[in-house]
Amino acid sequence: MATLNSRIEEASKVITTKNATQQNISNYLTEVLNKIGIDDSEIGVKVLESDTTTFEMFEQEFLKGSIDFDNGLALTVNACQIPVARLKFAWEVLKGKSSKKESKETTLNDLKPIGQWDDLTLLERFSRDCPIAVEEELAKRAKGRFVIIFNDDESVDVENSLYMLRKARVQETPATFFVREDLKQVFRVGEYPLEVFYECPIHPQTLLVDGYCDECSKKWSIEEYDRNVLLRLVVDSDEVSDIRPYKNMAFNELAKEFPKVFIQYKELKTEGKLPSLKRKLSRSKSGDPFRVVSANHRTY
């Protein structure tokens, strides 16, 4: 059985607004549930799942308060304009009904050939790592048109992708589309937003795999990006013939060891001309995942 906290986390995803983060919403949901006698205890979950605990009780308490934002401000729930349909679905998630229904539907779909799945199920199963048969069926229905919209975390925006997929049945679809007030890129099935990869600081053009460089057999911390850039400048300078003694130095240590290079680093940083160790590469399943995409390529 899912814990109350995990249900709150899932429910908060449904009603997250443009201004309030998922954590803001999650905190507020916890507060609301506590006020109607529901907490993360065995009896608390039983109260939540009881038929006597209704959506109306939840909605009444939910609409009373204000949601705190990351910028220190607070906004009434009414002002956040959360659609009632989304709030009702969030309540189903909290009650545990959504997961049970989804589990039953998943089992029934698994018994069908993929070609008989509905559009919604295909999109819910579609991801970078989905079975190739799911991608092929979705591509066939999309007719090679732009249909996939991604959320900011690069998960599939199922709701709006479904809208575009249905449009694609009868007409050409655009490569960009407004979702609410935001202009979003729309992708063909099998195309994805570019991912950022990193070069080894001491071996230009060699991409790290989970931080590991096959050339120097060393794992580099991507979190220490500034140190890595400074080390690249040291490599490119004429000050060292053997970089190995300096590979494990921290940023401040390198700055003290190579003061002239550090001055150069600060000047280039001010001018916005520091060397970049970042590479944006295509992650299309249909091709080489490590090929660099030109400006004219349709994968963004």
VMD Tcl script that draws the C-alpha trace (Angstrom):
set ca {
  {0.00 0.00 0.00}
  {1.30 3.42 -0.92}
  {2.02 5.67 2.03}
  {0.13 8.90 2.48}
  {3.27 10.90 1.71}
  {3.76 9.11 -1.61}
  {0.11 9.73 -2.52}
  {0.46 13.40 -1.65}
  {3.54 13.60 -3.87}
  {1.65 12.07 -6.81}
  {-1.46 14.19 -6.21}
  {0.60 17.38 -6.07}
  {1.85 16.69 -9.61}
  {-1.73 16.87 -10.86}
  {-2.48 20.33 -9.45}
  {0.92 22.02 -9.63}
  {0.48 25.53 -11.00}
  {2.77 27.82 -12.94}
  {3.63 29.80 -9.82}
  {3.58 27.08 -7.16}
  {6.10 24.28 -7.31}
  {5.20 20.68 -6.61}
  {6.74 21.04 -3.15}
  {4.55 24.10 -2.44}
  {1.44 22.13 -3.37}
  {2.60 19.05 -1.48}
  {3.08 21.05 1.71}
  {-0.36 22.59 1.35}
  {-2.04 19.22 0.71}
  {-0.43 17.83 3.87}
  {-1.79 20.80 5.82}
  {-5.30 20.39 4.40}
  {-5.43 16.64 5.09}
  {-4.24 17.15 8.65}
  {-7.10 19.60 9.22}
  {-9.69 16.97 8.25}
  {-8.07 14.35 10.47}
  {-5.82 12.53 8.01}
  {-2.16 11.87 8.71}
  {0.49 9.33 7.65}
  {-0.57 6.69 10.15}
  {-2.49 3.48 9.69}
  {-5.69 4.97 11.12}
  {-5.12 8.18 9.16}
  {-4.99 6.31 5.85}
  {-8.08 4.29 6.82}
  {-9.95 7.53 7.50}
  {-8.85 8.81 4.09}
  {-10.01 5.65 2.29}
  {-13.34 5.53 4.15}
  {-16.47 6.25 2.11}
  {-17.51 8.72 4.81}
  {-14.53 10.96 3.94}
  {-15.74 12.72 0.81}
  {-14.37 14.97 -1.88}
  {-16.71 17.71 -0.70}
  {-15.05 17.69 2.75}
  {-11.63 17.86 1.14}
  {-12.61 20.57 -1.36}
  {-14.20 22.77 1.32}
  {-11.02 22.74 3.42}
  {-8.73 22.99 0.38}
  {-10.39 26.19 -0.87}
  {-10.11 27.95 2.49}
  {-6.39 28.57 2.67}
  {-3.47 30.04 0.79}
  {-0.52 28.39 -0.92}
  {2.93 29.62 0.02}
  {5.33 30.28 -2.86}
  {9.10 30.01 -3.10}
  {9.40 33.80 -3.35}
  {7.90 34.20 0.12}
  {4.48 35.32 -1.11}
  {1.20 33.50 -0.63}
  {-1.80 33.25 -2.94}
  {-5.33 32.12 -2.16}
  {-6.27 28.81 -3.69}
  {-9.04 30.47 -5.70}
  {-6.49 32.86 -7.18}
  {-4.38 29.90 -8.30}
  {-7.27 28.84 -10.55}
  {-6.86 25.09 -10.13}
  {-9.50 23.38 -12.34}
  {-12.07 21.36 -10.39}
  {-11.48 18.34 -12.64}
  {-7.81 18.28 -11.67}
  {-8.66 18.68 -7.99}
  {-11.08 15.74 -8.23}
  {-8.43 13.61 -9.90}
  {-5.93 14.59 -7.20}
  {-8.49 13.43 -4.61}
  {-8.75 10.05 -6.36}
  {-4.98 9.75 -6.21}
  {-5.04 10.55 -2.49}
  {-7.80 7.98 -1.92}
  {-5.79 5.36 -3.80}
  {-8.52 4.83 -6.39}
  {-6.48 6.09 -9.33}
  {-3.65 3.60 -8.82}
  {-6.08 0.67 -8.50}
  {-7.91 1.68 -11.67}
  {-4.64 2.21 -13.52}
  {-3.36 -1.19 -12.40}
  {-6.50 -2.90 -13.71}
  {-6.34 -1.06 -17.05}
  {-2.64 -1.86 -17.38}
  {-3.33 -5.55 -16.95}
  {-6.08 -5.50 -19.58}
  {-3.90 -3.61 -22.05}
  {-1.03 -6.01 -21.57}
  {-3.30 -8.78 -22.82}
  {-3.90 -6.93 -26.09}
  {-1.52 -6.63 -29.04}
  {0.08 -3.16 -29.06}
  {-1.71 -2.37 -32.30}
  {-5.01 -2.54 -30.41}
  {-3.99 -0.14 -27.65}
  {-5.75 3.21 -27.63}
  {-3.81 6.42 -28.26}
  {-3.80 7.40 -24.60}
  {-2.25 4.11 -23.47}
  {0.45 4.35 -26.13}
  {1.41 7.85 -25.02}
  {1.42 6.83 -21.36}
  {3.86 4.02 -22.20}
  {5.99 6.11 -24.57}
  {9.42 7.23 -23.34}
  {13.08 7.10 -24.33}
  {13.28 3.57 -22.97}
  {9.93 2.19 -24.12}
  {9.72 -1.01 -26.21}
  {10.42 -0.33 -29.87}
  {7.00 -1.74 -30.77}
  {5.32 1.08 -28.80}
  {7.35 3.69 -30.65}
  {6.68 2.09 -34.05}
  {2.92 1.95 -33.47}
  {2.83 5.54 -32.27}
  {4.92 6.69 -35.25}
  {2.54 4.93 -37.62}
  {-0.46 6.70 -36.15}
  {1.37 10.05 -36.19}
  {2.03 9.74 -39.95}
  {5.48 11.25 -39.50}
  {4.01 14.49 -38.17}
  {4.90 16.52 -35.08}
  {2.91 15.15 -32.15}
  {5.04 14.72 -29.02}
  {5.26 17.55 -26.47}
  {7.58 17.16 -23.49}
  {7.26 18.60 -20.00}
  {10.14 20.61 -18.56}
  {11.51 17.44 -16.91}
  {11.44 15.76 -20.36}
  {8.62 13.40 -19.45}
  {5.88 13.19 -22.09}
  {3.07 15.72 -21.76}
  {0.43 13.07 -22.40}
  {-2.57 15.40 -22.44}
  {-1.26 17.78 -25.10}
  {0.53 15.07 -27.08}
  {-2.79 13.24 -27.35}
  {-4.37 16.42 -28.74}
  {-1.61 16.75 -31.35}
  {-1.77 13.06 -32.26}
  {-5.46 13.33 -33.01}
  {-4.85 16.47 -35.08}
  {-2.15 14.61 -37.01}
  {-4.72 12.15 -38.31}
  {-6.30 14.77 -40.54}
  {-3.77 17.56 -41.07}
  {-0.15 18.64 -40.88}
  {0.93 19.68 -37.39}
  {3.31 22.50 -36.43}
  {6.81 22.14 -34.97}
  {5.85 24.61 -32.20}
  {2.58 24.95 -30.33}
  {1.22 27.08 -27.48}
  {0.44 25.10 -24.32}
  {-1.44 27.51 -22.09}
  {0.81 30.59 -22.38}
  {4.07 28.80 -23.15}
  {5.36 28.11 -26.65}
  {6.51 24.49 -26.76}
  {8.48 22.57 -29.36}
  {6.67 19.60 -30.84}
  {8.63 16.51 -31.85}
  {8.14 13.64 -34.23}
  {7.95 10.21 -32.61}
  {11.51 9.03 -32.01}
  {12.94 12.54 -31.67}
  {13.80 14.00 -28.29}
  {15.11 17.21 -26.75}
  {18.87 17.38 -26.82}
  {20.74 16.12 -23.81}
  {23.86 17.76 -22.47}
  {27.03 15.66 -22.38}
  {30.40 16.73 -21.08}
  {33.92 16.55 -22.49}
  {36.86 15.31 -20.48}
  {38.75 18.38 -19.14}
  {42.11 17.10 -20.37}
  {40.99 15.24 -23.51}
  {39.06 17.56 -25.84}
  {36.41 15.87 -28.01}
  {36.25 12.86 -25.67}
  {32.80 12.60 -24.09}
  {32.39 11.44 -20.53}
  {30.13 8.47 -19.85}
  {28.67 8.91 -16.37}
  {31.69 11.10 -15.70}
  {34.20 8.50 -16.89}
  {36.85 9.21 -19.56}
  {38.15 6.20 -21.44}
  {41.31 8.10 -22.48}
  {42.62 8.86 -18.99}
  {40.68 6.15 -17.10}
  {39.47 8.79 -14.65}
  {36.01 9.68 -13.41}
  {35.40 13.42 -13.37}
  {32.80 15.18 -11.25}
  {30.40 17.13 -13.45}
  {29.41 19.10 -10.35}
  {32.92 20.64 -10.41}
  {32.38 22.15 -13.84}
  {34.26 25.40 -13.10}
  {37.28 23.43 -11.92}
  {37.15 21.34 -15.06}
  {37.07 24.44 -17.28}
  {40.05 25.93 -15.45}
  {41.91 22.65 -15.86}
  {41.17 22.74 -19.60}
  {42.79 26.17 -19.78}
  {45.82 24.79 -17.95}
  {46.01 21.96 -20.49}
  {45.83 24.47 -23.34}
  {48.53 26.67 -21.83}
  {52.29 26.21 -22.21}
  {52.81 25.97 -18.46}
  {52.77 22.20 -18.04}
  {54.10 19.26 -20.02}
  {52.49 16.64 -17.81}
  {49.00 17.36 -16.44}
  {48.77 14.20 -14.32}
  {50.03 15.72 -11.04}
  {47.31 18.37 -11.21}
  {44.26 16.29 -12.18}
  {42.89 15.98 -8.66}
  {43.44 19.58 -7.60}
  {40.44 21.62 -6.51}
  {39.55 24.92 -8.20}
  {41.29 27.08 -5.56}
  {44.40 24.91 -5.64}
  {44.65 25.20 -9.43}
  {44.15 28.96 -9.20}
  {47.11 29.25 -6.79}
  {49.29 26.83 -8.76}
  {48.66 28.60 -12.09}
  {48.00 32.30 -11.31}
  {48.50 33.46 -14.93}
  {45.99 30.89 -16.20}
  {43.59 31.93 -13.45}
  {43.83 35.57 -14.59}
  {43.05 34.39 -18.11}
  {40.10 32.39 -16.72}
  {38.64 35.49 -15.03}
  {39.07 37.62 -18.15}
  {37.42 35.02 -20.39}
  {34.60 34.58 -17.89}
  {33.96 38.33 -17.85}
  {33.83 38.35 -21.66}
  {31.65 35.21 -21.80}
  {34.34 33.41 -23.78}
  {35.30 30.52 -21.50}
  {35.72 27.21 -23.32}
  {32.61 25.06 -23.05}
  {32.91 21.43 -22.05}
  {29.22 20.91 -22.75}
  {27.97 19.19 -25.89}
  {24.33 19.01 -26.88}
  {23.77 15.76 -28.70}
  {20.88 13.94 -30.32}
  {19.23 11.12 -28.41}
  {17.14 9.81 -31.29}
  {16.70 6.04 -31.06}
  {16.96 5.71 -34.80}
  {20.54 6.94 -35.04}
  {23.87 7.19 -33.30}
  {23.17 8.60 -29.81}
  {26.52 10.41 -29.84}
  {26.20 12.29 -33.10}
  {26.26 16.06 -32.94}
  {23.17 17.65 -34.41}
  {23.52 20.47 -36.89}
  {21.40 23.59 -36.69}
  {19.22 22.37 -39.55}
  {18.32 19.08 -37.88}
  {14.78 18.71 -36.61}
  {15.73 17.25 -33.22}
  {16.12 20.10 -30.75}
}
mol new
graphics top color blue
foreach p $ca { graphics top sphere $p radius 0.5 }
foreach p [lrange $ca 0 end-1] q [lrange $ca 1 end] { graphics top cylinder $p $q radius 0.2 }
display resetview
